[in-house]
Amino acid sequence: MAIIIPSILEKTVEDFETIFRKVSTIPEIDRIHVDFCDGVFVDNTTMTIDDLTQLSPAYSWEAHLMVKQPDNFLDYKLPGFDSVIIHYEAYPSEDIHQVLRGIAAAGLKVGMAINPETPVTVLGNYLEGISFAVIMAIHPGRQGNPFIEQTYERVRLAKELYPSMQIEIDGSVNKLTIGKLKQCGADVLNCGSSLVKQPNIRVAYDELKQLI
């Protein structure tokens, strides 16, 4: 069964806390995705991990690092993140296995994100080191970037090649795309502006849920 999780991408911790308060009004949500951007790997910047204090233990938290070669993974565990998502494209390929081991050694689950231009077949090289995969449906860095139609086929292929792998979709997951993404095999549907930026988050969640 596919699940919907909220995605928070904010420049300040005050804005993060505002969005979190909205998210916390929906009791069905127990997993939250938080984006970190460094202005190098992507052309946007957000709050940093140093801005955050203790996260609510009532949720499973995943940190999506749209960051060039991040390495201080314990910094994400300390405030309460359970999972760290790195980008395949953020490292030289020969370094990735070592990075994955480092994340696991910090006691974190590992997710690997791939950009739209990266073949889904690269995931096959890292199956033993990752807990889930994130397929970007947009060029990363900002909520609201346009959906890339080839994502549907990429999801189908990923599910065919790696049927036991949890597949998460990030980017432009909204009322126009969510149903087809689920049909193609998506397990986790990461909703940013279509959920957390809506005037009534309860209504937005229920409308999205009805489509999966």
N, C-alpha and C positions, 0 to 999 in steps of 0.2 A: 504494500500500500504506500503510495506516494505521500510525502508530507510537505507542508509549507513552512518555511522558516523566514523570519524577518532579517533583513540586512541593514546594518547601520553604517553609514559613511558620513562622518562629520568632521569639521575642522576644529571644533572646540569640545572640551569635555562637558561644558554646559549644554551644548546642543545634543551631545550624546545622551546626557541624562534626561533631557526633555523627550527624546524619542523613546528611550527605555521606559519611561513612565507610561507612555502610550501603549507600548508593547505589553507591559505587565498587566494591563487590563484584560488581556485575552487569556483565560486559564488554559486553553488548549495548547498554547505555545510553551515548549520546554527547551528549545534550542535556538540560539541566537548567533548570527554571523556578524562579525565586526571587521570592517575594512580599514587597513592602514596603507597609506600611500606616501611615498618619499619624495616625489617630484623628480625622480631620476628614472626609475623603472617605468613610471607613468607620469604624465604631465599634470599631476595634481598632488596636493599635499593635504594631509589630514592631521588630526591629533596624533600624538605618539603614545606608545605604551607607557612612557613615563608620566603621562597626564592622568592615567587611570589609577584609582585606588581599588579596594577589594570589590570584586564583582559578586552579584547575588548568587549564592550556592544553589538556589532553586532552579537554575538553568544550566544547560550544557552550552558552554561558550566556545566558539571557534574563531580564531584570528586569521584573517586572510591577508597575507603579507604581499602586497603589490609593491615590493621593495627589492632593490638590487642587492643580491647576496646577503640577506640577513643571517646573523649567526648567534645572537644572544637569546636563544630560545627559552632559557630559564626565566628570562624577564617576563615572558608571557604566561608561564605557569604560576608564578608567584601571585598575581592578582586574581587568578581563578580560571584562566583558559584551560579547556580540556583538550583542544585540538589546535594544531597550527597547519595552515595551508600555505605551501610555498609554490612558486611558479617554476615550472620546468625551464622556462626561458631566462630565469634570473641568475643561473649559474652556468659555468662551463659543464658540459655533460659528464665529463670525467669526475667531477666533484660531487655529483648528486647523491650517489650511494653513501658517501661519508656524511653528507648533510642529513640524510634520512636517519642514519644511525644516531646522529647527534640529537635529533628531535626525540627519537624514541628513548634515548638515554636520559633525557630530561623528564621522562614520564608523561609525554604528550602523545596523543594520537596524531597521525600524519596524513594530511591530505595533499594531493598534487593537483594544481591547476594548470590547464593548458590553454594558450591563446588561440584565437580562431584560425591562425595560419599553421598551427602545429598539428601534424597528423595524430589521430588518436592512437595509432599503433605504438607511439613512443611509450605509452603507459605500460605496455607489456614488458618493458625492461625493468620495471620497478614494482611489480606486483607483490613481491615478498616484503617490501619496505613501506608500503602505504596502506592505509585503512580505507580510504575512499578517494575518488577522483572528482575534480571540478572542471566541467567543460564551460568555457567562457562563450556566451552567446553574443557578446559585444566586444569591442576593443576596450580593454579595462582602464579604469581610472575614474570614471564618473558615472553616477546613476543617470539613466535617461538616454544613454547613447543608443543608436539604432540597432535593432535586432538583426542578426545575420542569418539569412534563410537557410544556409547550409548547415546550421546547427542541428536541424531535425535529423538529417542523414548522419551527422557525426554522433548523435546520441544513439541512433539505431545501431550503428557499427560498433560503438563502444560496448553496448549491451550484448551484442552478438559475440564479440571477441572475449569479453570479460563478464560473463553472466552473474558471477557471484560478487562482483565489485559494486559497491554503492556509488551511483552516479548522481552528482549534484550539478544543477544548472545555475549559472550566475549571469545575470544581465538581461534586462527587458523581459523578465518573466511577468506577464500581465494577463489581463482577460483575453487578449487576442492570441496569446502564445501558450498559455499554461496547459490547456487541454491537450493540444497536439504534442507538447513536450512529454507529458505523462504517457500518452499513447505510444510514443517512440521509445519509452523505457526509463525515463527519468525517475529516480527514487526520491530526490530532495529538490524542491523548487524554491529557490532563493529569491524572495521578493523584496525589492528596495522601494523605489518611489511608488510602485503600484500598491503598496501596503502602508509603509511607515510615514509617507508624506501625504496620505489622504486625510481629509478633514474628519472622517469618522472611521477609525481603524477597525472597529468591530464590524461595520457594514462591509468594508473592503475585504476583510478576511473571509467573511461568510460568502461573499460573491465569488471570490477566487476558489474557495473550498468546493463550492457547488460545481465547478468546472473540471474537477479531477475525481 
